[in-house]
Amino acid sequence: MIGEDGLGDINSMIETAETIDFRPLLYVIPAGAEVLALMKEVPVRDRAHPLSSEYIIEVLPKRLFDIIEP
């Protein structure tokens, strides 16, 4: 949940950010037993497309994923 203060901070960041502040990141999450246990399927009504497979992982410890940067 984002409170009013957090929302204000996010909006300030968006307003002052420049294109150079953004870069692509690729999150690599191996689907091992620990990760699979954390996954929750997104209800059809909340998916980007009703026929897609979508999952939510609310809390993913850093040891369970890698980040690849250009």
PDB file of N, CA, C, O and CB in Angstrom:
ATOM      1  N   MET A   1       0.845  -1.186   0.000  1.00  0.00           N
ATOM      2  CA  MET A   1       0.000   0.000   0.000  1.00  0.00           C
ATOM      3  C   MET A   1       0.889   1.247   0.000  1.00  0.00           C
ATOM      4  O   MET A   1       1.903   1.312   0.695  1.00  0.00           O
ATOM      5  CB  MET A   1      -0.961  -0.001   1.228  1.00  0.00           C
ATOM      6  N   ILE A   2       0.487   2.208  -0.781  1.00  0.00           N
ATOM      7  CA  ILE A   2       1.220   3.473  -0.845  1.00  0.00           C
ATOM      8  C   ILE A   2       0.355   4.531  -0.179  1.00  0.00           C
ATOM      9  O   ILE A   2      -0.790   4.751  -0.575  1.00  0.00           O
ATOM     10  CB  ILE A   2       1.573   3.872  -2.332  1.00  0.00           C
ATOM     11  N   GLY A   3       0.915   5.187   0.843  1.00  0.00           N
ATOM     12  CA  GLY A   3       0.202   6.248   1.542  1.00  0.00           C
ATOM     13  C   GLY A   3       0.327   7.569   0.796  1.00  0.00           C
ATOM     14  O   GLY A   3       0.983   7.649  -0.243  1.00  0.00           O
ATOM     15  N   GLU A   4      -0.306   8.596   1.334  1.00  0.00           N
ATOM     16  CA  GLU A   4      -0.275   9.925   0.710  1.00  0.00           C
ATOM     17  C   GLU A   4       1.147  10.458   0.580  1.00  0.00           C
ATOM     18  O   GLU A   4       1.508  11.021  -0.454  1.00  0.00           O
ATOM     19  CB  GLU A   4      -1.120  10.908   1.517  1.00  0.00           C
ATOM     20  N   ASP A   5       1.968  10.281   1.642  1.00  0.00           N
ATOM     21  CA  ASP A   5       3.357  10.758   1.587  1.00  0.00           C
ATOM     22  C   ASP A   5       4.136  10.021   0.510  1.00  0.00           C
ATOM     23  O   ASP A   5       4.884  10.631  -0.254  1.00  0.00           O
ATOM     24  CB  ASP A   5       4.048  10.581   2.951  1.00  0.00           C
ATOM     25  N   GLY A   6       3.957   8.708   0.452  1.00  0.00           N
ATOM     26  CA  GLY A   6       4.642   7.910  -0.554  1.00  0.00           C
ATOM     27  C   GLY A   6       4.226   8.293  -1.959  1.00  0.00           C
ATOM     28  O   GLY A   6       5.063   8.350  -2.859  1.00  0.00           O
ATOM     29  N   LEU A   7       2.949   8.554  -2.158  1.00  0.00           N
ATOM     30  CA  LEU A   7       2.440   8.972  -3.459  1.00  0.00           C
ATOM     31  C   LEU A   7       3.060  10.304  -3.871  1.00  0.00           C
ATOM     32  O   LEU A   7       3.442  10.490  -5.027  1.00  0.00           O
ATOM     33  CB  LEU A   7       0.906   9.081  -3.430  1.00  0.00           C
ATOM     34  N   GLY A   8       3.154  11.220  -2.927  1.00  0.00           N
ATOM     35  CA  GLY A   8       3.783  12.518  -3.210  1.00  0.00           C
ATOM     36  C   GLY A   8       5.242  12.353  -3.606  1.00  0.00           C
ATOM     37  O   GLY A   8       5.717  13.021  -4.525  1.00  0.00           O
ATOM     38  N   ASP A   9       5.958  11.463  -2.914  1.00  0.00           N
ATOM     39  CA  ASP A   9       7.367  11.194  -3.244  1.00  0.00           C
ATOM     40  C   ASP A   9       7.490  10.612  -4.652  1.00  0.00           C
ATOM     41  O   ASP A   9       8.353  11.021  -5.429  1.00  0.00           O
ATOM     42  CB  ASP A   9       7.993  10.224  -2.212  1.00  0.00           C
ATOM     43  N   ILE A  10       6.629   9.666  -4.967  1.00  0.00           N
ATOM     44  CA  ILE A  10       6.672   9.036  -6.293  1.00  0.00           C
ATOM     45  C   ILE A  10       6.396  10.071  -7.375  1.00  0.00           C
ATOM     46  O   ILE A  10       7.099  10.113  -8.384  1.00  0.00           O
ATOM     47  CB  ILE A  10       5.649   7.879  -6.386  1.00  0.00           C
ATOM     48  N   ASN A  11       5.392  10.897  -7.179  1.00  0.00           N
ATOM     49  CA  ASN A  11       5.078  11.932  -8.169  1.00  0.00           C
ATOM     50  C   ASN A  11       6.225  12.919  -8.338  1.00  0.00           C
ATOM     51  O   ASN A  11       6.502  13.359  -9.454  1.00  0.00           O
ATOM     52  CB  ASN A  11       3.812  12.678  -7.768  1.00  0.00           C
ATOM     53  N   SER A  12       6.895  13.270  -7.245  1.00  0.00           N
ATOM     54  CA  SER A  12       8.049  14.177  -7.333  1.00  0.00           C
ATOM     55  C   SER A  12       9.184  13.538  -8.130  1.00  0.00           C
ATOM     56  O   SER A  12       9.836  14.202  -8.936  1.00  0.00           O
ATOM     57  CB  SER A  12       8.545  14.558  -5.922  1.00  0.00           C
ATOM     58  N   MET A  13       9.415  12.246  -7.900  1.00  0.00           N
ATOM     59  CA  MET A  13      10.457  11.535  -8.650  1.00  0.00           C
ATOM     60  C   MET A  13      10.142  11.509 -10.135  1.00  0.00           C
ATOM     61  O   MET A  13      11.025  11.712 -10.967  1.00  0.00           O
ATOM     62  CB  MET A  13      10.616  10.105  -8.126  1.00  0.00           C
ATOM     63  N   ILE A  14       8.887  11.259 -10.466  1.00  0.00           N
ATOM     64  CA  ILE A  14       8.473  11.196 -11.871  1.00  0.00           C
ATOM     65  C   ILE A  14       8.670  12.554 -12.537  1.00  0.00           C
ATOM     66  O   ILE A  14       9.151  12.634 -13.667  1.00  0.00           O
ATOM     67  CB  ILE A  14       6.996  10.747 -11.989  1.00  0.00           C
ATOM     68  N   GLU A  15       8.298  13.611 -11.836  1.00  0.00           N
ATOM     69  CA  GLU A  15       8.393  14.950 -12.413  1.00  0.00           C
ATOM     70  C   GLU A  15       9.831  15.393 -12.635  1.00  0.00           C
ATOM     71  O   GLU A  15      10.101  16.150 -13.566  1.00  0.00           O
ATOM     72  CB  GLU A  15       7.693  15.942 -11.523  1.00  0.00           C
ATOM     73  N   THR A  16      10.761  14.936 -11.798  1.00  0.00           N
ATOM     74  CA  THR A  16      12.145  15.393 -11.903  1.00  0.00           C
ATOM     75  C   THR A  16      13.057  14.411 -12.636  1.00  0.00           C
ATOM     76  O   THR A  16      14.185  14.765 -12.979  1.00  0.00           O
ATOM     77  CB  THR A  16      12.694  15.646 -10.531  1.00  0.00           C
ATOM     78  N   ALA A  17      12.594  13.194 -12.881  1.00  0.00           N
ATOM     79  CA  ALA A  17      13.424  12.187 -13.548  1.00  0.00           C
ATOM     80  C   ALA A  17      13.686  12.569 -14.999  1.00  0.00           C
ATOM     81  O   ALA A  17      12.856  13.188 -15.664  1.00  0.00           O
ATOM     82  CB  ALA A  17      12.753  10.808 -13.482  1.00  0.00           C
ATOM     83  N   GLU A  18      14.869  12.179 -15.464  1.00  0.00           N
ATOM     84  CA  GLU A  18      15.240  12.392 -16.853  1.00  0.00           C
ATOM     85  C   GLU A  18      15.391  11.036 -17.540  1.00  0.00           C
ATOM     86  O   GLU A  18      15.504  10.005 -16.876  1.00  0.00           O
ATOM     87  CB  GLU A  18      16.553  13.220 -16.958  1.00  0.00           C
ATOM     88  N   THR A  19      15.390  11.044 -18.841  1.00  0.00           N
ATOM     89  CA  THR A  19      15.492   9.801 -19.607  1.00  0.00           C
ATOM     90  C   THR A  19      16.716   8.997 -19.199  1.00  0.00           C
ATOM     91  O   THR A  19      16.646   7.769 -19.142  1.00  0.00           O
ATOM     92  CB  THR A  19      15.542  10.100 -21.102  1.00  0.00           C
ATOM     93  N   ILE A  20      17.821   9.646 -18.918  1.00  0.00           N
ATOM     94  CA  ILE A  20      19.057   8.948 -18.544  1.00  0.00           C
ATOM     95  C   ILE A  20      18.909   8.173 -17.221  1.00  0.00           C
ATOM     96  O   ILE A  20      19.699   7.272 -16.939  1.00  0.00           O
ATOM     97  CB  ILE A  20      20.209   9.956 -18.428  1.00  0.00           C
ATOM     98  N   ASP A  21      17.908   8.522 -16.422  1.00  0.00           N
ATOM     99  CA  ASP A  21      17.678   7.836 -15.154  1.00  0.00           C
ATOM    100  C   ASP A  21      17.063   6.448 -15.345  1.00  0.00           C
ATOM    101  O   ASP A  21      16.991   5.668 -14.396  1.00  0.00           O
ATOM    102  CB  ASP A  21      16.777   8.677 -14.270  1.00  0.00           C
ATOM    103  N   PHE A  22      16.625   6.140 -16.550  1.00  0.00           N
ATOM    104  CA  PHE A  22      15.957   4.872 -16.826  1.00  0.00           C
ATOM    105  C   PHE A  22      16.849   3.983 -17.679  1.00  0.00           C
ATOM    106  O   PHE A  22      17.538   4.460 -18.581  1.00  0.00           O
ATOM    107  CB  PHE A  22      14.609   5.109 -17.527  1.00  0.00           C
ATOM    108  N   ARG A  23      16.832   2.687 -17.388  1.00  0.00           N
ATOM    109  CA  ARG A  23      17.579   1.714 -18.165  1.00  0.00           C
ATOM    110  C   ARG A  23      16.861   0.371 -18.057  1.00  0.00           C
ATOM    111  O   ARG A  23      16.160   0.115 -17.078  1.00  0.00           O
ATOM    112  CB  ARG A  23      19.061   1.610 -17.673  1.00  0.00           C
ATOM    113  N   PRO A  24      17.032  -0.466 -19.043  1.00  0.00           N
ATOM    114  CA  PRO A  24      16.362  -1.769 -18.976  1.00  0.00           C
ATOM    115  C   PRO A  24      17.020  -2.676 -17.936  1.00  0.00           C
ATOM    116  O   PRO A  24      18.240  -2.664 -17.767  1.00  0.00           O
ATOM    117  CB  PRO A  24      16.379  -2.451 -20.354  1.00  0.00           C
ATOM    118  N   LEU A  25      16.214  -3.444 -17.259  1.00  0.00           N
ATOM    119  CA  LEU A  25      16.690  -4.452 -16.328  1.00  0.00           C
ATOM    120  C   LEU A  25      15.990  -5.759 -16.660  1.00  0.00           C
ATOM    121  O   LEU A  25      14.809  -5.764 -17.006  1.00  0.00           O
ATOM    122  CB  LEU A  25      16.435  -4.030 -14.846  1.00  0.00           C
ATOM    123  N   LEU A  26      16.694  -6.840 -16.560  1.00  0.00           N
ATOM    124  CA  LEU A  26      16.098  -8.148 -16.775  1.00  0.00           C
ATOM    125  C   LEU A  26      16.220  -8.924 -15.469  1.00  0.00           C
ATOM    126  O   LEU A  26      17.324  -9.192 -14.996  1.00  0.00           O
ATOM    127  CB  LEU A  26      16.787  -8.909 -17.965  1.00  0.00           C
ATOM    128  N   TYR A  27      15.087  -9.279 -14.899  1.00  0.00           N
ATOM    129  CA  TYR A  27      15.071 -10.069 -13.670  1.00  0.00           C
ATOM    130  C   TYR A  27      14.981 -11.541 -14.049  1.00  0.00           C
ATOM    131  O   TYR A  27      14.045 -11.949 -14.736  1.00  0.00           O
ATOM    132  CB  TYR A  27      13.882  -9.654 -12.738  1.00  0.00           C
ATOM    133  N   VAL A  28      15.942 -12.333 -13.611  1.00  0.00           N
ATOM    134  CA  VAL A  28      15.964 -13.763 -13.889  1.00  0.00           C
ATOM    135  C   VAL A  28      15.551 -14.488 -12.606  1.00  0.00           C
ATOM    136  O   VAL A  28      16.243 -14.432 -11.590  1.00  0.00           O
ATOM    137  CB  VAL A  28      17.387 -14.234 -14.386  1.00  0.00           C
ATOM    138  N   ILE A  29      14.412 -15.164 -12.682  1.00  0.00           N
ATOM    139  CA  ILE A  29      13.863 -15.853 -11.514  1.00  0.00           C
ATOM    140  C   ILE A  29      13.737 -17.334 -11.854  1.00  0.00           C
ATOM    141  O   ILE A  29      12.770 -17.737 -12.501  1.00  0.00           O
ATOM    142  CB  ILE A  29      12.474 -15.249 -11.090  1.00  0.00           C
ATOM    143  N   PRO A  30      14.700 -18.151 -11.427  1.00  0.00           N
ATOM    144  CA  PRO A  30      14.601 -19.585 -11.687  1.00  0.00           C
ATOM    145  C   PRO A  30      13.383 -20.171 -10.957  1.00  0.00           C
ATOM    146  O   PRO A  30      13.156 -19.889  -9.780  1.00  0.00           O
ATOM    147  CB  PRO A  30      15.902 -20.310 -11.244  1.00  0.00           C
ATOM    148  N   ALA A  31      12.614 -20.980 -11.670  1.00  0.00           N
ATOM    149  CA  ALA A  31      11.377 -21.534 -11.106  1.00  0.00           C
ATOM    150  C   ALA A  31      11.654 -22.780 -10.275  1.00  0.00           C
ATOM    151  O   ALA A  31      11.157 -23.865 -10.578  1.00  0.00           O
ATOM    152  CB  ALA A  31      10.382 -21.866 -12.223  1.00  0.00           C
ATOM    153  N   GLY A  32      12.450 -22.614  -9.229  1.00  0.00           N
ATOM    154  CA  GLY A  32      12.714 -23.718  -8.315  1.00  0.00           C
ATOM    155  C   GLY A  32      11.587 -23.855  -7.304  1.00  0.00           C
ATOM    156  O   GLY A  32      10.644 -23.064  -7.295  1.00  0.00           O
ATOM    157  N   ALA A  33      11.695 -24.862  -6.458  1.00  0.00           N
ATOM    158  CA  ALA A  33      10.647 -25.161  -5.477  1.00  0.00           C
ATOM    159  C   ALA A  33      10.344 -23.968  -4.564  1.00  0.00           C
ATOM    160  O   ALA A  33       9.182 -23.707  -4.251  1.00  0.00           O
ATOM    161  CB  ALA A  33      11.056 -26.361  -4.631  1.00  0.00           C
ATOM    162  N   GLU A  34      11.387 -23.240  -4.136  1.00  0.00           N
ATOM    163  CA  GLU A  34      11.153 -22.098  -3.235  1.00  0.00           C
ATOM    164  C   GLU A  34      10.341 -21.006  -3.929  1.00  0.00           C
ATOM    165  O   GLU A  34       9.426 -20.435  -3.335  1.00  0.00           O
ATOM    166  CB  GLU A  34      12.495 -21.519  -2.740  1.00  0.00           C
ATOM    167  N   VAL A  35      10.673 -20.719  -5.174  1.00  0.00           N
ATOM    168  CA  VAL A  35       9.952 -19.681  -5.918  1.00  0.00           C
ATOM    169  C   VAL A  35       8.524 -20.139  -6.212  1.00  0.00           C
ATOM    170  O   VAL A  35       7.577 -19.372  -6.037  1.00  0.00           O
ATOM    171  CB  VAL A  35      10.690 -19.338  -7.239  1.00  0.00           C
ATOM    172  N   LEU A  36       8.371 -21.366  -6.651  1.00  0.00           N
ATOM    173  CA  LEU A  36       7.035 -21.883  -6.962  1.00  0.00           C
ATOM    174  C   LEU A  36       6.114 -21.814  -5.749  1.00  0.00           C
ATOM    175  O   LEU A  36       4.914 -21.578  -5.896  1.00  0.00           O
ATOM    176  CB  LEU A  36       7.128 -23.325  -7.464  1.00  0.00           C
ATOM    177  N   ALA A  37       6.657 -22.016  -4.568  1.00  0.00           N
ATOM    178  CA  ALA A  37       5.850 -21.951  -3.346  1.00  0.00           C
ATOM    179  C   ALA A  37       5.370 -20.529  -3.051  1.00  0.00           C
ATOM    180  O   ALA A  37       4.383 -20.348  -2.338  1.00  0.00           O
ATOM    181  CB  ALA A  37       6.654 -22.480  -2.160  1.00  0.00           C
ATOM    182  N   LEU A  38       6.057 -19.516  -3.593  1.00  0.00           N
ATOM    183  CA  LEU A  38       5.697 -18.113  -3.348  1.00  0.00           C
ATOM    184  C   LEU A  38       4.734 -17.556  -4.394  1.00  0.00           C
ATOM    185  O   LEU A  38       4.157 -16.487  -4.197  1.00  0.00           O
ATOM    186  CB  LEU A  38       6.947 -17.260  -3.314  1.00  0.00           C
ATOM    187  N   MET A  39       4.559 -18.270  -5.497  1.00  0.00           N
ATOM    188  CA  MET A  39       3.740 -17.773  -6.601  1.00  0.00           C
ATOM    189  C   MET A  39       2.247 -17.928  -6.331  1.00  0.00           C
ATOM    190  O   MET A  39       1.787 -18.948  -5.818  1.00  0.00           O
ATOM    191  CB  MET A  39       4.104 -18.497  -7.880  1.00  0.00           C
ATOM    192  N   LYS A  40       1.506 -16.880  -6.694  1.00  0.00           N
ATOM    193  CA  LYS A  40       0.040 -16.913  -6.617  1.00  0.00           C
ATOM    194  C   LYS A  40      -0.488 -16.589  -8.008  1.00  0.00           C
ATOM    195  O   LYS A  40      -0.041 -15.628  -8.633  1.00  0.00           O
ATOM    196  CB  LYS A  40      -0.518 -15.895  -5.534  1.00  0.00           C
ATOM    197  N   GLU A  41      -1.426 -17.378  -8.492  1.00  0.00           N
ATOM    198  CA  GLU A  41      -1.987 -17.132  -9.811  1.00  0.00           C
ATOM    199  C   GLU A  41      -2.893 -15.898  -9.777  1.00  0.00           C
ATOM    200  O   GLU A  41      -3.677 -15.716  -8.846  1.00  0.00           O
ATOM    201  CB  GLU A  41      -2.770 -18.368 -10.304  1.00  0.00           C
ATOM    202  N   VAL A  42      -2.775 -15.062 -10.796  1.00  0.00           N
ATOM    203  CA  VAL A  42      -3.595 -13.851 -10.908  1.00  0.00           C
ATOM    204  C   VAL A  42      -4.982 -14.272 -11.395  1.00  0.00           C
ATOM    205  O   VAL A  42      -5.088 -15.029 -12.359  1.00  0.00           O
ATOM    206  CB  VAL A  42      -2.939 -12.793 -11.888  1.00  0.00           C
ATOM    207  N   PRO A  43      -6.042 -13.795 -10.746  1.00  0.00           N
ATOM    208  CA  PRO A  43      -7.396 -14.117 -11.221  1.00  0.00           C
ATOM    209  C   PRO A  43      -7.591 -13.638 -12.661  1.00  0.00           C
ATOM    210  O   PRO A  43      -7.042 -12.605 -13.045  1.00  0.00           O
ATOM    211  CB  PRO A  43      -8.462 -13.475 -10.299  1.00  0.00           C
ATOM    212  N   VAL A  44      -8.351 -14.364 -13.449  1.00  0.00           N
ATOM    213  CA  VAL A  44      -8.578 -14.047 -14.860  1.00  0.00           C
ATOM    214  C   VAL A  44      -9.008 -12.593 -15.043  1.00  0.00           C
ATOM    215  O   VAL A  44      -8.526 -11.930 -15.961  1.00  0.00           O
ATOM    216  CB  VAL A  44      -9.637 -14.983 -15.450  1.00  0.00           C
ATOM    217  N   ARG A  45      -9.885 -12.090 -14.211  1.00  0.00           N
ATOM    218  CA  ARG A  45     -10.396 -10.715 -14.371  1.00  0.00           C
ATOM    219  C   ARG A  45      -9.305  -9.657 -14.206  1.00  0.00           C
ATOM    220  O   ARG A  45      -9.476  -8.527 -14.665  1.00  0.00           O
ATOM    221  CB  ARG A  45     -11.508 -10.453 -13.362  1.00  0.00           C
ATOM    222  N   ASP A  46      -8.178 -10.002 -13.554  1.00  0.00           N
ATOM    223  CA  ASP A  46      -7.100  -9.032 -13.308  1.00  0.00           C
ATOM    224  C   ASP A  46      -5.914  -9.184 -14.264  1.00  0.00           C
ATOM    225  O   ASP A  46      -4.948  -8.429 -14.158  1.00  0.00           O
ATOM    226  CB  ASP A  46      -6.610  -9.170 -11.885  1.00  0.00           C
ATOM    227  N   ARG A  47      -5.965 -10.125 -15.178  1.00  0.00           N
ATOM    228  CA  ARG A  47      -4.847 -10.367 -16.092  1.00  0.00           C
ATOM    229  C   ARG A  47      -4.828  -9.352 -17.231  1.00  0.00           C
ATOM    230  O   ARG A  47      -5.856  -8.767 -17.572  1.00  0.00           O
ATOM    231  CB  ARG A  47      -4.922 -11.785 -16.659  1.00  0.00           C
ATOM    232  N   ALA A  48      -3.656  -9.153 -17.811  1.00  0.00           N
ATOM    233  CA  ALA A  48      -3.521  -8.279 -18.974  1.00  0.00           C
ATOM    234  C   ALA A  48      -4.323  -8.830 -20.145  1.00  0.00           C
ATOM    235  O   ALA A  48      -4.873  -8.064 -20.937  1.00  0.00           O
ATOM    236  CB  ALA A  48      -2.041  -8.120 -19.368  1.00  0.00           C
ATOM    237  N   HIS A  49      -4.392 -10.141 -20.257  1.00  0.00           N
ATOM    238  CA  HIS A  49      -5.195 -10.802 -21.282  1.00  0.00           C
ATOM    239  C   HIS A  49      -5.792 -12.050 -20.640  1.00  0.00           C
ATOM    240  O   HIS A  49      -5.079 -12.779 -19.950  1.00  0.00           O
ATOM    241  CB  HIS A  49      -4.336 -11.158 -22.566  1.00  0.00           C
ATOM    242  N   PRO A  50      -7.061 -12.310 -20.846  1.00  0.00           N
ATOM    243  CA  PRO A  50      -7.717 -13.424 -20.149  1.00  0.00           C
ATOM    244  C   PRO A  50      -7.127 -14.803 -20.438  1.00  0.00           C
ATOM    245  O   PRO A  50      -7.302 -15.726 -19.642  1.00  0.00           O
ATOM    246  CB  PRO A  50      -9.156 -13.439 -20.507  1.00  0.00           C
ATOM    247  N   LEU A  51      -6.431 -14.955 -21.563  1.00  0.00           N
ATOM    248  CA  LEU A  51      -5.850 -16.257 -21.889  1.00  0.00           C
ATOM    249  C   LEU A  51      -4.379 -16.382 -21.482  1.00  0.00           C
ATOM    250  O   LEU A  51      -3.763 -17.427 -21.690  1.00  0.00           O
ATOM    251  CB  LEU A  51      -5.982 -16.513 -23.368  1.00  0.00           C
ATOM    252  N   SER A  52      -3.819 -15.318 -20.904  1.00  0.00           N
ATOM    253  CA  SER A  52      -2.415 -15.369 -20.495  1.00  0.00           C
ATOM    254  C   SER A  52      -2.268 -16.064 -19.142  1.00  0.00           C
ATOM    255  O   SER A  52      -3.219 -16.167 -18.368  1.00  0.00           O
ATOM    256  CB  SER A  52      -1.823 -13.950 -20.429  1.00  0.00           C
ATOM    257  N   SER A  53      -1.065 -16.532 -18.887  1.00  0.00           N
ATOM    258  CA  SER A  53      -0.729 -17.095 -17.567  1.00  0.00           C
ATOM    259  C   SER A  53       0.018 -16.013 -16.806  1.00  0.00           C
ATOM    260  O   SER A  53       1.075 -15.563 -17.248  1.00  0.00           O
ATOM    261  CB  SER A  53       0.140 -18.426 -17.687  1.00  0.00           C
ATOM    262  N   GLU A  54      -0.513 -15.597 -15.680  1.00  0.00           N
ATOM    263  CA  GLU A  54       0.127 -14.546 -14.895  1.00  0.00           C
ATOM    264  C   GLU A  54       0.171 -14.946 -13.431  1.00  0.00           C
ATOM    265  O   GLU A  54      -0.747 -15.572 -12.902  1.00  0.00           O
ATOM    266  CB  GLU A  54      -0.613 -13.209 -15.065  1.00  0.00           C
ATOM    267  N   TYR A  55       1.272 -14.561 -12.793  1.00  0.00           N
ATOM    268  CA  TYR A  55       1.472 -14.899 -11.386  1.00  0.00           C
ATOM    269  C   TYR A  55       1.988 -13.684 -10.641  1.00  0.00           C
ATOM    270  O   TYR A  55       2.599 -12.789 -11.226  1.00  0.00           O
ATOM    271  CB  TYR A  55       2.451 -16.084 -11.233  1.00  0.00           C
ATOM    272  N   ILE A  56       1.735 -13.664  -9.355  1.00  0.00           N
ATOM    273  CA  ILE A  56       2.247 -12.622  -8.466  1.00  0.00           C
ATOM    274  C   ILE A  56       3.146 -13.287  -7.435  1.00  0.00           C
ATOM    275  O   ILE A  56       2.819 -14.333  -6.874  1.00  0.00           O
ATOM    276  CB  ILE A  56       1.080 -11.828  -7.775  1.00  0.00           C
ATOM    277  N   ILE A  57       4.282 -12.653  -7.205  1.00  0.00           N
ATOM    278  CA  ILE A  57       5.146 -13.047  -6.096  1.00  0.00           C
ATOM    279  C   ILE A  57       5.259 -11.792  -5.235  1.00  0.00           C
ATOM    280  O   ILE A  57       5.945 -10.842  -5.612  1.00  0.00           O
ATOM    281  CB  ILE A  57       6.583 -13.589  -6.590  1.00  0.00           C
ATOM    282  N   GLU A  58       4.600 -11.782  -4.099  1.00  0.00           N
ATOM    283  CA  GLU A  58       4.531 -10.564  -3.292  1.00  0.00           C
ATOM    284  C   GLU A  58       5.861 -10.218  -2.632  1.00  0.00           C
ATOM    285  O   GLU A  58       6.229  -9.046  -2.557  1.00  0.00           O
ATOM    286  CB  GLU A  58       3.467 -10.712  -2.232  1.00  0.00           C
ATOM    287  N   VAL A  59       6.580 -11.222  -2.156  1.00  0.00           N
ATOM    288  CA  VAL A  59       7.882 -10.996  -1.525  1.00  0.00           C
ATOM    289  C   VAL A  59       8.845 -12.034  -2.084  1.00  0.00           C
ATOM    290  O   VAL A  59       8.639 -13.236  -1.917  1.00  0.00           O
ATOM    291  CB  VAL A  59       7.794 -11.085   0.051  1.00  0.00           C
ATOM    292  N   LEU A  60       9.900 -11.564  -2.750  1.00  0.00           N
ATOM    293  CA  LEU A  60      10.891 -12.468  -3.332  1.00  0.00           C
ATOM    294  C   LEU A  60      12.259 -12.108  -2.775  1.00  0.00           C
ATOM    295  O   LEU A  60      12.811 -11.065  -3.124  1.00  0.00           O
ATOM    296  CB  LEU A  60      10.885 -12.392  -4.892  1.00  0.00           C
ATOM    297  N   PRO A  61      12.810 -12.950  -1.918  1.00  0.00           N
ATOM    298  CA  PRO A  61      14.136 -12.665  -1.353  1.00  0.00           C
ATOM    299  C   PRO A  61      15.204 -12.550  -2.449  1.00  0.00           C
ATOM    300  O   PRO A  61      15.158 -13.280  -3.439  1.00  0.00           O
ATOM    301  CB  PRO A  61      14.532 -13.763  -0.350  1.00  0.00           C
ATOM    302  N   LYS A  62      16.145 -11.652  -2.274  1.00  0.00           N
ATOM    303  CA  LYS A  62      17.202 -11.381  -3.263  1.00  0.00           C
ATOM    304  C   LYS A  62      17.958 -12.647  -3.645  1.00  0.00           C
ATOM    305  O   LYS A  62      18.403 -12.768  -4.786  1.00  0.00           O
ATOM    306  CB  LYS A  62      18.182 -10.342  -2.720  1.00  0.00           C
ATOM    307  N   ARG A  63      18.111 -13.571  -2.742  1.00  0.00           N
ATOM    308  CA  ARG A  63      18.872 -14.792  -3.034  1.00  0.00           C
ATOM    309  C   ARG A  63      18.176 -15.685  -4.068  1.00  0.00           C
ATOM    310  O   ARG A  63      18.776 -16.636  -4.571  1.00  0.00           O
ATOM    311  CB  ARG A  63      19.098 -15.580  -1.750  1.00  0.00           C
ATOM    312  N   LEU A  64      16.913 -15.381  -4.385  1.00  0.00           N
ATOM    313  CA  LEU A  64      16.154 -16.213  -5.317  1.00  0.00           C
ATOM    314  C   LEU A  64      16.068 -15.631  -6.739  1.00  0.00           C
ATOM    315  O   LEU A  64      15.390 -16.198  -7.595  1.00  0.00           O
ATOM    316  CB  LEU A  64      14.763 -16.419  -4.779  1.00  0.00           C
ATOM    317  N   PHE A  65      16.749 -14.510  -6.993  1.00  0.00           N
ATOM    318  CA  PHE A  65      16.746 -13.949  -8.343  1.00  0.00           C
ATOM    319  C   PHE A  65      18.037 -13.206  -8.627  1.00  0.00           C
ATOM    320  O   PHE A  65      18.781 -12.846  -7.716  1.00  0.00           O
ATOM    321  CB  PHE A  65      15.556 -13.016  -8.532  1.00  0.00           C
ATOM    322  N   ASP A  66      18.289 -12.983  -9.913  1.00  0.00           N
ATOM    323  CA  ASP A  66      19.430 -12.207 -10.373  1.00  0.00           C
ATOM    324  C   ASP A  66      18.919 -11.068 -11.234  1.00  0.00           C
ATOM    325  O   ASP A  66      17.824 -11.144 -11.791  1.00  0.00           O
ATOM    326  CB  ASP A  66      20.439 -13.092 -11.159  1.00  0.00           C
ATOM    327  N   ILE A  67      19.708 -10.016 -11.341  1.00  0.00           N
ATOM    328  CA  ILE A  67      19.369  -8.886 -12.207  1.00  0.00           C
ATOM    329  C   ILE A  67      20.481  -8.747 -13.253  1.00  0.00           C
ATOM    330  O   ILE A  67      21.665  -8.704 -12.922  1.00  0.00           O
ATOM    331  CB  ILE A  67      19.195  -7.552 -11.373  1.00  0.00           C
ATOM    332  N   ILE A  68      20.072  -8.678 -14.512  1.00  0.00           N
ATOM    333  CA  ILE A  68      21.025  -8.473 -15.602  1.00  0.00           C
ATOM    334  C   ILE A  68      20.824  -7.044 -16.109  1.00  0.00           C
ATOM    335  O   ILE A  68      19.721  -6.657 -16.494  1.00  0.00           O
ATOM    336  CB  ILE A  68      20.830  -9.539 -16.764  1.00  0.00           C
ATOM    337  N   GLU A  69      21.909  -6.274 -16.103  1.00  0.00           N
ATOM    338  CA  GLU A  69      21.865  -4.901 -16.593  1.00  0.00           C
ATOM    339  C   GLU A  69      22.752  -4.776 -17.829  1.00  0.00           C
ATOM    340  O   GLU A  69      23.748  -5.490 -17.952  1.00  0.00           O
ATOM    341  CB  GLU A  69      22.314  -3.904 -15.491  1.00  0.00           C
ATOM    342  N   PRO A  70      22.396  -3.873 -18.747  1.00  0.00           N
ATOM    343  CA  PRO A  70      23.242  -3.703 -19.945  1.00  0.00           C
ATOM    344  C   PRO A  70      24.575  -3.074 -19.589  1.00  0.00           C
ATOM    345  O   PRO A  70      25.410  -2.858 -20.468  1.00  0.00           O
ATOM    346  CB  PRO A  70      22.528  -2.841 -20.998  1.00  0.00           C
TER     347      PRO A  70
END
